[in-house]
Amino acid sequence: MRAFGITLYDARVGANVPPDKAKAVVPAMEREMFERASTQQDLQALQSTIAQQLLALESRLKHDRTVRLGTLLAASIGLIVTLLKAF
């Protein structure tokens, strides 16, 4: 992390920020960036959670489609029987 801080410091000084101000802002920037950064384990856990949620959603959608198709089929058969009785 020290090399990163030196790079931040050098970049700020190179951008004409006074050295004392560049030095003061580096720890705050490092802390902020590393607190918000995701680790490989964080990303893998997120990927696993998303995969599980997608599988659950897929299962619910298949169930809903099956129920709707069954309902449509039953209604169609009922309509056909009704029409056949009418004629």
PyMOL Python script that loads the backbone (N, CA, C, O; Angstrom):
from pymol import cmd

cmd.read_pdbstr("""\
ATOM      1  N   MET A   1       0.828  -1.188   0.000  1.00  0.00           N
ATOM      2  CA  MET A   1       0.000   0.000   0.000  1.00  0.00           C
ATOM      3  C   MET A   1       0.871   1.250   0.000  1.00  0.00           C
ATOM      4  O   MET A   1       0.437   2.306  -0.460  1.00  0.00           O
ATOM      5  N   ARG A   2       2.059   1.144   0.496  1.00  0.00           N
ATOM      6  CA  ARG A   2       2.954   2.286   0.552  1.00  0.00           C
ATOM      7  C   ARG A   2       3.294   2.772  -0.857  1.00  0.00           C
ATOM      8  O   ARG A   2       3.320   3.979  -1.101  1.00  0.00           O
ATOM      9  N   ALA A   3       3.556   1.843  -1.792  1.00  0.00           N
ATOM     10  CA  ALA A   3       3.881   2.241  -3.163  1.00  0.00           C
ATOM     11  C   ALA A   3       2.715   2.993  -3.793  1.00  0.00           C
ATOM     12  O   ALA A   3       2.911   3.939  -4.556  1.00  0.00           O
ATOM     13  N   PHE A   4       1.492   2.558  -3.462  1.00  0.00           N
ATOM     14  CA  PHE A   4       0.301   3.236  -3.978  1.00  0.00           C
ATOM     15  C   PHE A   4       0.244   4.677  -3.459  1.00  0.00           C
ATOM     16  O   PHE A   4      -0.067   5.603  -4.208  1.00  0.00           O
ATOM     17  N   GLY A   5       0.547   4.853  -2.173  1.00  0.00           N
ATOM     18  CA  GLY A   5       0.547   6.193  -1.582  1.00  0.00           C
ATOM     19  C   GLY A   5       1.587   7.089  -2.214  1.00  0.00           C
ATOM     20  O   GLY A   5       1.333   8.271  -2.443  1.00  0.00           O
ATOM     21  N   ILE A   6       2.754   6.541  -2.499  1.00  0.00           N
ATOM     22  CA  ILE A   6       3.813   7.316  -3.157  1.00  0.00           C
ATOM     23  C   ILE A   6       3.360   7.721  -4.554  1.00  0.00           C
ATOM     24  O   ILE A   6       3.609   8.843  -4.996  1.00  0.00           O
ATOM     25  N   THR A   7       2.695   6.802  -5.245  1.00  0.00           N
ATOM     26  CA  THR A   7       2.195   7.110  -6.596  1.00  0.00           C
ATOM     27  C   THR A   7       1.164   8.230  -6.539  1.00  0.00           C
ATOM     28  O   THR A   7       1.194   9.147  -7.360  1.00  0.00           O
ATOM     29  N   LEU A   8       0.247   8.157  -5.566  1.00  0.00           N
ATOM     30  CA  LEU A   8      -0.747   9.227  -5.410  1.00  0.00           C
ATOM     31  C   LEU A   8      -0.062  10.564  -5.115  1.00  0.00           C
ATOM     32  O   LEU A   8      -0.412  11.596  -5.687  1.00  0.00           O
ATOM     33  N   TYR A   9       0.902  10.523  -4.229  1.00  0.00           N
ATOM     34  CA  TYR A   9       1.632  11.730  -3.864  1.00  0.00           C
ATOM     35  C   TYR A   9       2.332  12.319  -5.093  1.00  0.00           C
ATOM     36  O   TYR A   9       2.220  13.513  -5.369  1.00  0.00           O
ATOM     37  N   ASP A  10       3.055  11.466  -5.827  1.00  0.00           N
ATOM     38  CA  ASP A  10       3.780  11.925  -7.016  1.00  0.00           C
ATOM     39  C   ASP A  10       2.819  12.497  -8.059  1.00  0.00           C
ATOM     40  O   ASP A  10       3.122  13.499  -8.707  1.00  0.00           O
ATOM     41  N   ALA A  11       1.655  11.852  -8.215  1.00  0.00           N
ATOM     42  CA  ALA A  11       0.679  12.345  -9.204  1.00  0.00           C
ATOM     43  C   ALA A  11       0.157  13.723  -8.818  1.00  0.00           C
ATOM     44  O   ALA A  11       0.002  14.603  -9.665  1.00  0.00           O
ATOM     45  N   ARG A  12      -0.108  13.895  -7.545  1.00  0.00           N
ATOM     46  CA  ARG A  12      -0.611  15.197  -7.095  1.00  0.00           C
ATOM     47  C   ARG A  12       0.457  16.284  -7.216  1.00  0.00           C
ATOM     48  O   ARG A  12       0.170  17.396  -7.660  1.00  0.00           O
ATOM     49  N   VAL A  13       1.665  15.966  -6.829  1.00  0.00           N
ATOM     50  CA  VAL A  13       2.746  16.937  -6.948  1.00  0.00           C
ATOM     51  C   VAL A  13       2.973  17.256  -8.420  1.00  0.00           C
ATOM     52  O   VAL A  13       3.217  18.407  -8.782  1.00  0.00           O
ATOM     53  N   GLY A  14       2.892  16.225  -9.272  1.00  0.00           N
ATOM     54  CA  GLY A  14       3.038  16.437 -10.720  1.00  0.00           C
ATOM     55  C   GLY A  14       1.930  17.299 -11.292  1.00  0.00           C
ATOM     56  O   GLY A  14       2.105  17.934 -12.332  1.00  0.00           O
ATOM     57  N   ALA A  15       0.783  17.323 -10.612  1.00  0.00           N
ATOM     58  CA  ALA A  15      -0.344  18.152 -11.063  1.00  0.00           C
ATOM     59  C   ALA A  15      -0.316  19.524 -10.384  1.00  0.00           C
ATOM     60  O   ALA A  15      -1.330  20.220 -10.326  1.00  0.00           O
ATOM     61  N   ASN A  16       0.844  19.898  -9.879  1.00  0.00           N
ATOM     62  CA  ASN A  16       1.064  21.210  -9.262  1.00  0.00           C
ATOM     63  C   ASN A  16       0.302  21.432  -7.963  1.00  0.00           C
ATOM     64  O   ASN A  16      -0.032  22.568  -7.625  1.00  0.00           O
ATOM     65  N   VAL A  17       0.025  20.359  -7.234  1.00  0.00           N
ATOM     66  CA  VAL A  17      -0.548  20.489  -5.894  1.00  0.00           C
ATOM     67  C   VAL A  17       0.644  20.672  -4.952  1.00  0.00           C
ATOM     68  O   VAL A  17       1.623  19.933  -5.048  1.00  0.00           O
ATOM     69  N   PRO A  18       0.573  21.637  -4.054  1.00  0.00           N
ATOM     70  CA  PRO A  18       1.693  21.839  -3.129  1.00  0.00           C
ATOM     71  C   PRO A  18       1.993  20.544  -2.361  1.00  0.00           C
ATOM     72  O   PRO A  18       1.070  19.836  -1.958  1.00  0.00           O
ATOM     73  N   PRO A  19       3.294  20.231  -2.158  1.00  0.00           N
ATOM     74  CA  PRO A  19       3.673  18.969  -1.515  1.00  0.00           C
ATOM     75  C   PRO A  19       3.013  18.710  -0.166  1.00  0.00           C
ATOM     76  O   PRO A  19       2.654  17.572   0.137  1.00  0.00           O
ATOM     77  N   ASP A  20       2.849  19.758   0.653  1.00  0.00           N
ATOM     78  CA  ASP A  20       2.225  19.527   1.961  1.00  0.00           C
ATOM     79  C   ASP A  20       0.761  19.113   1.831  1.00  0.00           C
ATOM     80  O   ASP A  20       0.282  18.274   2.594  1.00  0.00           O
ATOM     81  N   LYS A  21       0.047  19.699   0.864  1.00  0.00           N
ATOM     82  CA  LYS A  21      -1.354  19.323   0.643  1.00  0.00           C
ATOM     83  C   LYS A  21      -1.450  17.950  -0.011  1.00  0.00           C
ATOM     84  O   LYS A  21      -2.351  17.172   0.303  1.00  0.00           O
ATOM     85  N   ALA A  22      -0.535  17.654  -0.908  1.00  0.00           N
ATOM     86  CA  ALA A  22      -0.521  16.337  -1.553  1.00  0.00           C
ATOM     87  C   ALA A  22      -0.278  15.253  -0.513  1.00  0.00           C
ATOM     88  O   ALA A  22      -0.897  14.190  -0.553  1.00  0.00           O
ATOM     89  N   LYS A  23       0.623  15.532   0.415  1.00  0.00           N
ATOM     90  CA  LYS A  23       0.944  14.551   1.449  1.00  0.00           C
ATOM     91  C   LYS A  23      -0.234  14.363   2.411  1.00  0.00           C
ATOM     92  O   LYS A  23      -0.459  13.254   2.893  1.00  0.00           O
ATOM     93  N   ALA A  24      -0.976  15.413   2.691  1.00  0.00           N
ATOM     94  CA  ALA A  24      -2.101  15.342   3.625  1.00  0.00           C
ATOM     95  C   ALA A  24      -3.276  14.548   3.057  1.00  0.00           C
ATOM     96  O   ALA A  24      -3.992  13.874   3.798  1.00  0.00           O
ATOM     97  N   VAL A  25      -3.466  14.628   1.774  1.00  0.00           N
ATOM     98  CA  VAL A  25      -4.644  13.996   1.181  1.00  0.00           C
ATOM     99  C   VAL A  25      -4.429  12.508   0.888  1.00  0.00           C
ATOM    100  O   VAL A  25      -5.404  11.765   0.772  1.00  0.00           O
ATOM    101  N   VAL A  26      -3.193  12.064   0.766  1.00  0.00           N
ATOM    102  CA  VAL A  26      -2.895  10.670   0.407  1.00  0.00           C
ATOM    103  C   VAL A  26      -3.484   9.668   1.396  1.00  0.00           C
ATOM    104  O   VAL A  26      -4.142   8.729   0.949  1.00  0.00           O
ATOM    105  N   PRO A  27      -3.296   9.801   2.702  1.00  0.00           N
ATOM    106  CA  PRO A  27      -3.874   8.800   3.619  1.00  0.00           C
ATOM    107  C   PRO A  27      -5.398   8.712   3.524  1.00  0.00           C
ATOM    108  O   PRO A  27      -5.965   7.620   3.580  1.00  0.00           O
ATOM    109  N   ALA A  28      -6.045   9.841   3.384  1.00  0.00           N
ATOM    110  CA  ALA A  28      -7.506   9.833   3.273  1.00  0.00           C
ATOM    111  C   ALA A  28      -7.951   9.136   1.990  1.00  0.00           C
ATOM    112  O   ALA A  28      -8.908   8.363   2.001  1.00  0.00           O
ATOM    113  N   MET A  29      -7.265   9.406   0.897  1.00  0.00           N
ATOM    114  CA  MET A  29      -7.610   8.765  -0.370  1.00  0.00           C
ATOM    115  C   MET A  29      -7.352   7.259  -0.306  1.00  0.00           C
ATOM    116  O   MET A  29      -8.168   6.465  -0.775  1.00  0.00           O
ATOM    117  N   GLU A  30      -6.227   6.873   0.269  1.00  0.00           N
ATOM    118  CA  GLU A  30      -5.911   5.445   0.401  1.00  0.00           C
ATOM    119  C   GLU A  30      -6.977   4.737   1.227  1.00  0.00           C
ATOM    120  O   GLU A  30      -7.471   3.675   0.847  1.00  0.00           O
ATOM    121  N   ARG A  31      -7.318   5.327   2.341  1.00  0.00           N
ATOM    122  CA  ARG A  31      -8.301   4.721   3.231  1.00  0.00           C
ATOM    123  C   ARG A  31      -9.647   4.576   2.516  1.00  0.00           C
ATOM    124  O   ARG A  31     -10.275   3.519   2.577  1.00  0.00           O
ATOM    125  N   GLU A  32     -10.074   5.611   1.857  1.00  0.00           N
ATOM    126  CA  GLU A  32     -11.358   5.595   1.144  1.00  0.00           C
ATOM    127  C   GLU A  32     -11.370   4.560   0.031  1.00  0.00           C
ATOM    128  O   GLU A  32     -12.339   3.818  -0.133  1.00  0.00           O
ATOM    129  N   MET A  33     -10.292   4.517  -0.727  1.00  0.00           N
ATOM    130  CA  MET A  33     -10.240   3.590  -1.866  1.00  0.00           C
ATOM    131  C   MET A  33     -10.185   2.138  -1.402  1.00  0.00           C
ATOM    132  O   MET A  33     -10.842   1.277  -1.988  1.00  0.00           O
ATOM    133  N   PHE A  34      -9.421   1.861  -0.373  1.00  0.00           N
ATOM    134  CA  PHE A  34      -9.284   0.478   0.077  1.00  0.00           C
ATOM    135  C   PHE A  34     -10.491   0.010   0.876  1.00  0.00           C
ATOM    136  O   PHE A  34     -10.781  -1.186   0.906  1.00  0.00           O
ATOM    137  N   GLU A  35     -11.198   0.927   1.521  1.00  0.00           N
ATOM    138  CA  GLU A  35     -12.417   0.526   2.220  1.00  0.00           C
ATOM    139  C   GLU A  35     -13.517   0.182   1.239  1.00  0.00           C
ATOM    140  O   GLU A  35     -14.365  -0.660   1.535  1.00  0.00           O
ATOM    141  N   ARG A  36     -13.522   0.804   0.093  1.00  0.00           N
ATOM    142  CA  ARG A  36     -14.572   0.576  -0.894  1.00  0.00           C
ATOM    143  C   ARG A  36     -14.219  -0.502  -1.908  1.00  0.00           C
ATOM    144  O   ARG A  36     -15.078  -0.952  -2.666  1.00  0.00           O
ATOM    145  N   ALA A  37     -12.984  -0.909  -1.924  1.00  0.00           N
ATOM    146  CA  ALA A  37     -12.550  -1.903  -2.905  1.00  0.00           C
ATOM    147  C   ALA A  37     -13.087  -3.276  -2.524  1.00  0.00           C
ATOM    148  O   ALA A  37     -13.176  -3.619  -1.345  1.00  0.00           O
ATOM    149  N   SER A  38     -13.441  -4.054  -3.538  1.00  0.00           N
ATOM    150  CA  SER A  38     -13.924  -5.420  -3.328  1.00  0.00           C
ATOM    151  C   SER A  38     -12.764  -6.390  -3.455  1.00  0.00           C
ATOM    152  O   SER A  38     -11.885  -6.226  -4.301  1.00  0.00           O
ATOM    153  N   THR A  39     -12.777  -7.389  -2.613  1.00  0.00           N
ATOM    154  CA  THR A  39     -11.764  -8.433  -2.723  1.00  0.00           C
ATOM    155  C   THR A  39     -12.282  -9.512  -3.673  1.00  0.00           C
ATOM    156  O   THR A  39     -13.459  -9.533  -4.030  1.00  0.00           O
ATOM    157  N   GLN A  40     -11.388 -10.397  -4.068  1.00  0.00           N
ATOM    158  CA  GLN A  40     -11.781 -11.508  -4.932  1.00  0.00           C
ATOM    159  C   GLN A  40     -12.849 -12.345  -4.226  1.00  0.00           C
ATOM    160  O   GLN A  40     -13.791 -12.816  -4.864  1.00  0.00           O
ATOM    161  N   GLN A  41     -12.705 -12.530  -2.913  1.00  0.00           N
ATOM    162  CA  GLN A  41     -13.683 -13.308  -2.147  1.00  0.00           C
ATOM    163  C   GLN A  41     -15.040 -12.610  -2.121  1.00  0.00           C
ATOM    164  O   GLN A  41     -16.075 -13.272  -2.199  1.00  0.00           O
ATOM    165  N   ASP A  42     -15.047 -11.296  -2.012  1.00  0.00           N
ATOM    166  CA  ASP A  42     -16.304 -10.546  -2.051  1.00  0.00           C
ATOM    167  C   ASP A  42     -17.015 -10.775  -3.376  1.00  0.00           C
ATOM    168  O   ASP A  42     -18.221 -11.023  -3.413  1.00  0.00           O
ATOM    169  N   LEU A  43     -16.261 -10.689  -4.457  1.00  0.00           N
ATOM    170  CA  LEU A  43     -16.846 -10.863  -5.786  1.00  0.00           C
ATOM    171  C   LEU A  43     -17.344 -12.282  -6.007  1.00  0.00           C
ATOM    172  O   LEU A  43     -18.384 -12.480  -6.635  1.00  0.00           O
ATOM    173  N   GLN A  44     -16.618 -13.274  -5.500  1.00  0.00           N
ATOM    174  CA  GLN A  44     -17.059 -14.656  -5.634  1.00  0.00           C
ATOM    175  C   GLN A  44     -18.335 -14.907  -4.832  1.00  0.00           C
ATOM    176  O   GLN A  44     -19.235 -15.608  -5.294  1.00  0.00           O
ATOM    177  N   ALA A  45     -18.409 -14.338  -3.636  1.00  0.00           N
ATOM    178  CA  ALA A  45     -19.619 -14.482  -2.824  1.00  0.00           C
ATOM    179  C   ALA A  45     -20.808 -13.817  -3.521  1.00  0.00           C
ATOM    180  O   ALA A  45     -21.913 -14.361  -3.532  1.00  0.00           O
ATOM    181  N   LEU A  46     -20.578 -12.660  -4.092  1.00  0.00           N
ATOM    182  CA  LEU A  46     -21.635 -11.959  -4.823  1.00  0.00           C
ATOM    183  C   LEU A  46     -22.074 -12.773  -6.029  1.00  0.00           C
ATOM    184  O   LEU A  46     -23.270 -12.887  -6.297  1.00  0.00           O
ATOM    185  N   GLN A  47     -21.124 -13.338  -6.756  1.00  0.00           N
ATOM    186  CA  GLN A  47     -21.444 -14.151  -7.920  1.00  0.00           C
ATOM    187  C   GLN A  47     -22.269 -15.371  -7.511  1.00  0.00           C
ATOM    188  O   GLN A  47     -23.227 -15.733  -8.194  1.00  0.00           O
ATOM    189  N   SER A  48     -21.903 -15.993  -6.414  1.00  0.00           N
ATOM    190  CA  SER A  48     -22.634 -17.157  -5.917  1.00  0.00           C
ATOM    191  C   SER A  48     -24.061 -16.783  -5.532  1.00  0.00           C
ATOM    192  O   SER A  48     -25.005 -17.506  -5.853  1.00  0.00           O
ATOM    193  N   THR A  49     -24.215 -15.673  -4.857  1.00  0.00           N
ATOM    194  CA  THR A  49     -25.544 -15.210  -4.452  1.00  0.00           C
ATOM    195  C   THR A  49     -26.409 -14.905  -5.670  1.00  0.00           C
ATOM    196  O   THR A  49     -27.581 -15.278  -5.710  1.00  0.00           O
ATOM    197  N   ILE A  50     -25.844 -14.242  -6.641  1.00  0.00           N
ATOM    198  CA  ILE A  50     -26.593 -13.906  -7.853  1.00  0.00           C
ATOM    199  C   ILE A  50     -26.987 -15.175  -8.603  1.00  0.00           C
ATOM    200  O   ILE A  50     -28.107 -15.278  -9.103  1.00  0.00           O
ATOM    201  N   ALA A  51     -26.075 -16.136  -8.683  1.00  0.00           N
ATOM    202  CA  ALA A  51     -26.380 -17.393  -9.368  1.00  0.00           C
ATOM    203  C   ALA A  51     -27.539 -18.116  -8.678  1.00  0.00           C
ATOM    204  O   ALA A  51     -28.432 -18.637  -9.346  1.00  0.00           O
ATOM    205  N   GLN A  52     -27.525 -18.148  -7.334  1.00  0.00           N
ATOM    206  CA  GLN A  52     -28.606 -18.791  -6.592  1.00  0.00           C
ATOM    207  C   GLN A  52     -29.935 -18.077  -6.821  1.00  0.00           C
ATOM    208  O   GLN A  52     -30.971 -18.721  -6.986  1.00  0.00           O
ATOM    209  N   GLN A  53     -29.901 -16.760  -6.830  1.00  0.00           N
ATOM    210  CA  GLN A  53     -31.126 -15.997  -7.044  1.00  0.00           C
ATOM    211  C   GLN A  53     -31.663 -16.206  -8.458  1.00  0.00           C
ATOM    212  O   GLN A  53     -32.876 -16.281  -8.653  1.00  0.00           O
ATOM    213  N   LEU A  54     -30.774 -16.301  -9.441  1.00  0.00           N
ATOM    214  CA  LEU A  54     -31.207 -16.549 -10.816  1.00  0.00           C
ATOM    215  C   LEU A  54     -31.835 -17.929 -10.961  1.00  0.00           C
ATOM    216  O   LEU A  54     -32.835 -18.089 -11.662  1.00  0.00           O
ATOM    217  N   LEU A  55     -31.253 -18.925 -10.301  1.00  0.00           N
ATOM    218  CA  LEU A  55     -31.827 -20.272 -10.351  1.00  0.00           C
ATOM    219  C   LEU A  55     -33.217 -20.293  -9.714  1.00  0.00           C
ATOM    220  O   LEU A  55     -34.134 -20.925 -10.237  1.00  0.00           O
ATOM    221  N   ALA A  56     -33.366 -19.604  -8.594  1.00  0.00           N
ATOM    222  CA  ALA A  56     -34.672 -19.534  -7.932  1.00  0.00           C
ATOM    223  C   ALA A  56     -35.690 -18.830  -8.823  1.00  0.00           C
ATOM    224  O   ALA A  56     -36.837 -19.264  -8.924  1.00  0.00           O
ATOM    225  N   LEU A  57     -35.275 -17.757  -9.460  1.00  0.00           N
ATOM    226  CA  LEU A  57     -36.165 -17.019 -10.364  1.00  0.00           C
ATOM    227  C   LEU A  57     -36.563 -17.879 -11.548  1.00  0.00           C
ATOM    228  O   LEU A  57     -37.730 -17.898 -11.939  1.00  0.00           O
ATOM    229  N   GLU A  58     -35.601 -18.590 -12.124  1.00  0.00           N
ATOM    230  CA  GLU A  58     -35.883 -19.469 -13.253  1.00  0.00           C
ATOM    231  C   GLU A  58     -36.905 -20.539 -12.861  1.00  0.00           C
ATOM    232  O   GLU A  58     -37.826 -20.840 -13.620  1.00  0.00           O
ATOM    233  N   SER A  59     -36.732 -21.099 -11.682  1.00  0.00           N
ATOM    234  CA  SER A  59     -37.663 -22.123 -11.194  1.00  0.00           C
ATOM    235  C   SER A  59     -39.077 -21.558 -11.044  1.00  0.00           C
ATOM    236  O   SER A  59     -40.054 -22.192 -11.443  1.00  0.00           O
ATOM    237  N   ARG A  60     -39.171 -20.359 -10.464  1.00  0.00           N
ATOM    238  CA  ARG A  60     -40.498 -19.736 -10.314  1.00  0.00           C
ATOM    239  C   ARG A  60     -41.128 -19.434 -11.658  1.00  0.00           C
ATOM    240  O   ARG A  60     -42.331 -19.627 -11.837  1.00  0.00           O
ATOM    241  N   LEU A  61     -40.326 -18.958 -12.613  1.00  0.00           N
ATOM    242  CA  LEU A  61     -40.861 -18.647 -13.943  1.00  0.00           C
ATOM    243  C   LEU A  61     -41.362 -19.901 -14.644  1.00  0.00           C
ATOM    244  O   LEU A  61     -42.409 -19.876 -15.290  1.00  0.00           O
ATOM    245  N   LYS A  62     -40.614 -21.003 -14.521  1.00  0.00           N
ATOM    246  CA  LYS A  62     -41.054 -22.263 -15.128  1.00  0.00           C
ATOM    247  C   LYS A  62     -42.366 -22.710 -14.507  1.00  0.00           C
ATOM    248  O   LYS A  62     -43.272 -23.150 -15.215  1.00  0.00           O
ATOM    249  N   HIS A  63     -42.475 -22.600 -13.186  1.00  0.00           N
ATOM    250  CA  HIS A  63     -43.701 -22.979 -12.492  1.00  0.00           C
ATOM    251  C   HIS A  63     -44.863 -22.115 -12.969  1.00  0.00           C
ATOM    252  O   HIS A  63     -45.938 -22.628 -13.281  1.00  0.00           O
ATOM    253  N   ASP A  64     -44.644 -20.803 -13.025  1.00  0.00           N
ATOM    254  CA  ASP A  64     -45.704 -19.888 -13.468  1.00  0.00           C
ATOM    255  C   ASP A  64     -46.137 -20.193 -14.895  1.00  0.00           C
ATOM    256  O   ASP A  64     -47.328 -20.176 -15.202  1.00  0.00           O
ATOM    257  N   ARG A  65     -45.170 -20.471 -15.767  1.00  0.00           N
ATOM    258  CA  ARG A  65     -45.504 -20.810 -17.156  1.00  0.00           C
ATOM    259  C   ARG A  65     -46.322 -22.089 -17.222  1.00  0.00           C
ATOM    260  O   ARG A  65     -47.281 -22.178 -17.989  1.00  0.00           O
ATOM    261  N   THR A  66     -45.948 -23.076 -16.423  1.00  0.00           N
ATOM    262  CA  THR A  66     -46.673 -24.345 -16.422  1.00  0.00           C
ATOM    263  C   THR A  66     -48.102 -24.138 -15.950  1.00  0.00           C
ATOM    264  O   THR A  66     -49.035 -24.677 -16.544  1.00  0.00           O
ATOM    265  N   VAL A  67     -48.281 -23.367 -14.894  1.00  0.00           N
ATOM    266  CA  VAL A  67     -49.624 -23.098 -14.382  1.00  0.00           C
ATOM    267  C   VAL A  67     -50.442 -22.340 -15.416  1.00  0.00           C
ATOM    268  O   VAL A  67     -51.607 -22.668 -15.638  1.00  0.00           O
ATOM    269  N   ARG A  68     -49.865 -21.351 -16.042  1.00  0.00           N
ATOM    270  CA  ARG A  68     -50.597 -20.574 -17.053  1.00  0.00           C
ATOM    271  C   ARG A  68     -50.955 -21.422 -18.258  1.00  0.00           C
ATOM    272  O   ARG A  68     -52.062 -21.328 -18.789  1.00  0.00           O
ATOM    273  N   LEU A  69     -50.016 -22.249 -18.687  1.00  0.00           N
ATOM    274  CA  LEU A  69     -50.285 -23.119 -19.823  1.00  0.00           C
ATOM    275  C   LEU A  69     -51.385 -24.111 -19.482  1.00  0.00           C
ATOM    276  O   LEU A  69     -52.258 -24.380 -20.306  1.00  0.00           O
ATOM    277  N   GLY A  70     -51.347 -24.657 -18.268  1.00  0.00           N
ATOM    278  CA  GLY A  70     -52.398 -25.585 -17.828  1.00  0.00           C
ATOM    279  C   GLY A  70     -53.752 -24.902 -17.786  1.00  0.00           C
ATOM    280  O   GLY A  70     -54.755 -25.473 -18.215  1.00  0.00           O
ATOM    281  N   THR A  71     -53.783 -23.691 -17.276  1.00  0.00           N
ATOM    282  CA  THR A  71     -55.030 -22.929 -17.219  1.00  0.00           C
ATOM    283  C   THR A  71     -55.559 -22.639 -18.616  1.00  0.00           C
ATOM    284  O   THR A  71     -56.754 -22.776 -18.877  1.00  0.00           O
ATOM    285  N   LEU A  72     -54.672 -22.243 -19.500  1.00  0.00           N
ATOM    286  CA  LEU A  72     -55.063 -21.963 -20.875  1.00  0.00           C
ATOM    287  C   LEU A  72     -55.592 -23.220 -21.561  1.00  0.00           C
ATOM    288  O   LEU A  72     -56.588 -23.170 -22.283  1.00  0.00           O
ATOM    289  N   LEU A  73     -54.931 -24.326 -21.332  1.00  0.00           N
ATOM    290  CA  LEU A  73     -55.353 -25.599 -21.913  1.00  0.00           C
ATOM    291  C   LEU A  73     -56.724 -26.010 -21.385  1.00  0.00           C
ATOM    292  O   LEU A  73     -57.585 -26.432 -22.157  1.00  0.00           O
ATOM    293  N   ALA A  74     -56.931 -25.888 -20.078  1.00  0.00           N
ATOM    294  CA  ALA A  74     -58.228 -26.234 -19.481  1.00  0.00           C
ATOM    295  C   ALA A  74     -59.334 -25.330 -20.023  1.00  0.00           C
ATOM    296  O   ALA A  74     -60.429 -25.800 -20.333  1.00  0.00           O
ATOM    297  N   ALA A  75     -59.051 -24.047 -20.136  1.00  0.00           N
ATOM    298  CA  ALA A  75     -60.045 -23.108 -20.667  1.00  0.00           C
ATOM    299  C   ALA A  75     -60.360 -23.422 -22.119  1.00  0.00           C
ATOM    300  O   ALA A  75     -61.516 -23.350 -22.535  1.00  0.00           O
ATOM    301  N   SER A  76     -59.342 -23.770 -22.891  1.00  0.00           N
ATOM    302  CA  SER A  76     -59.554 -24.110 -24.309  1.00  0.00           C
ATOM    303  C   SER A  76     -60.407 -25.363 -24.447  1.00  0.00           C
ATOM    304  O   SER A  76     -61.309 -25.415 -25.283  1.00  0.00           O
ATOM    305  N   ILE A  77     -60.126 -26.367 -23.632  1.00  0.00           N
ATOM    306  CA  ILE A  77     -60.913 -27.605 -23.678  1.00  0.00           C
ATOM    307  C   ILE A  77     -62.355 -27.320 -23.272  1.00  0.00           C
ATOM    308  O   ILE A  77     -63.293 -27.835 -23.881  1.00  0.00           O
ATOM    309  N   GLY A  78     -62.524 -26.503 -22.249  1.00  0.00           N
ATOM    310  CA  GLY A  78     -63.867 -26.123 -21.820  1.00  0.00           C
ATOM    311  C   GLY A  78     -64.616 -25.397 -22.917  1.00  0.00           C
ATOM    312  O   GLY A  78     -65.802 -25.648 -23.131  1.00  0.00           O
ATOM    313  N   LEU A  79     -63.947 -24.510 -23.607  1.00  0.00           N
ATOM    314  CA  LEU A  79     -64.565 -23.767 -24.705  1.00  0.00           C
ATOM    315  C   LEU A  79     -64.949 -24.705 -25.841  1.00  0.00           C
ATOM    316  O   LEU A  79     -66.037 -24.591 -26.406  1.00  0.00           O
ATOM    317  N   ILE A  80     -64.060 -25.631 -26.173  1.00  0.00           N
ATOM    318  CA  ILE A  80     -64.333 -26.586 -27.257  1.00  0.00           C
ATOM    319  C   ILE A  80     -65.527 -27.469 -26.889  1.00  0.00           C
ATOM    320  O   ILE A  80     -66.404 -27.694 -27.723  1.00  0.00           O
ATOM    321  N   VAL A  81     -65.571 -27.970 -25.656  1.00  0.00           N
ATOM    322  CA  VAL A  81     -66.698 -28.822 -25.210  1.00  0.00           C
ATOM    323  C   VAL A  81     -67.986 -28.028 -25.269  1.00  0.00           C
ATOM    324  O   VAL A  81     -69.005 -28.546 -25.726  1.00  0.00           O
ATOM    325  N   THR A  82     -67.966 -26.785 -24.820  1.00  0.00           N
ATOM    326  CA  THR A  82     -69.141 -25.931 -24.849  1.00  0.00           C
ATOM    327  C   THR A  82     -69.621 -25.713 -26.288  1.00  0.00           C
ATOM    328  O   THR A  82     -70.819 -25.784 -26.564  1.00  0.00           O
ATOM    329  N   LEU A  83     -68.696 -25.452 -27.187  1.00  0.00           N
ATOM    330  CA  LEU A  83     -69.058 -25.232 -28.605  1.00  0.00           C
ATOM    331  C   LEU A  83     -69.610 -26.507 -29.228  1.00  0.00           C
ATOM    332  O   LEU A  83     -70.552 -26.448 -30.018  1.00  0.00           O
ATOM    333  N   LEU A  84     -69.041 -27.656 -28.885  1.00  0.00           N
ATOM    334  CA  LEU A  84     -69.538 -28.925 -29.430  1.00  0.00           C
ATOM    335  C   LEU A  84     -70.939 -29.237 -28.918  1.00  0.00           C
ATOM    336  O   LEU A  84     -71.753 -29.781 -29.664  1.00  0.00           O
ATOM    337  N   LYS A  85     -71.238 -28.907 -27.668  1.00  0.00           N
ATOM    338  CA  LYS A  85     -72.571 -29.137 -27.126  1.00  0.00           C
ATOM    339  C   LYS A  85     -73.596 -28.204 -27.773  1.00  0.00           C
ATOM    340  O   LYS A  85     -74.756 -28.573 -27.955  1.00  0.00           O
ATOM    341  N   ALA A  86     -73.155 -26.996 -28.116  1.00  0.00           N
ATOM    342  CA  ALA A  86     -74.052 -26.002 -28.691  1.00  0.00           C
ATOM    343  C   ALA A  86     -74.451 -26.384 -30.109  1.00  0.00           C
ATOM    344  O   ALA A  86     -75.530 -25.997 -30.558  1.00  0.00           O
ATOM    345  N   PHE A  87     -73.628 -27.122 -30.819  1.00  0.00           N
ATOM    346  CA  PHE A  87     -73.936 -27.474 -32.206  1.00  0.00           C
ATOM    347  C   PHE A  87     -74.356 -28.864 -32.277  1.00  0.00           C
ATOM    348  O   PHE A  87     -74.662 -29.363 -33.360  1.00  0.00           O
TER     349      PHE A  87
END
""", "prot")
cmd.dss("prot")
cmd.show_as("cartoon", "prot")
cmd.util.cbc("prot")
cmd.orient("prot")
